[in-house]
Amino acid sequence: MDYVFSYSPYHLFIYHVLVMEEMEKRGYNVSVEWKDKNYRGRTAEKYDNLKEEIVDSPIYKEHDIEYLDDCIENLRNKDIHLEV
């Protein structure tokens, strides 16, 4: 995932929002501080008003159909089978 460093930190925040939404759909409790675009965890210094951007879909251009196929294959190798 080194490619995430080629993008602004805001892209990672938006990706993280998608993950948090899915976690909440599955019944997990997400700490409210993670929903703040400036929060970076307990030990990292907060961003000083991280600049918001318009983010396309997919958030990372690397997340194309080939990437999806690789992810599904990786899961199959772990005996996890998804219908897509």
C-alpha positions, -999 to 999 in steps of 0.1 A, spaced: 0 0 0 29 23 -5 10 41 -32 -12 58 -6 17 81 0 15 93 -36 -19 109 -27 -29 136 -2 -37 124 33 -73 134 27 -77 104 3 -67 80 31 -92 97 54 -120 92 28 -110 56 23 -110 52 61 -146 66 62 -157 39 39 -141 13 62 -157 28 93 -192 28 76 -189 -8 68 -177 -16 103 -208 2 117 -231 -17 94 -216 -49 108 -223 -38 144 -189 -25 154 -186 7 174 -162 32 159 -146 58 182 -159 92 173 -124 107 171 -117 87 140 -144 105 122 -124 138 125 -103 143 93 -76 158 115 -72 129 139 -42 107 134 -43 84 164 -32 88 200 5 94 193 6 113 160 0 150 160 -33 160 146 -34 177 112 -40 215 113 -72 216 93 -64 190 66 -75 204 33 -106 187 19 -106 177 -17 -130 163 -42 -121 126 -44 -131 105 -74 -142 69 -74 -123 47 -70 -105 67 -43 -72 53 -55 -68 47 -92 -49 15 -84 -81 0 -72 -92 -12 -106 -108 -45 -118 -74 -62 -118 -68 -52 -81 -103 -65 -72 -95 -98 -89 -63 -100 -70 -81 -93 -37 -108 -119 -44 -81 -145 -53 -62 -137 -22 -94 -144 -1 -100 -176 -21 -66 -188 -11 -76 -182 25 -107 -203 19 -130 -172 19 -154 -173 -10 -173 -142 -21 -200 -138 -47 -195 -106 -67 
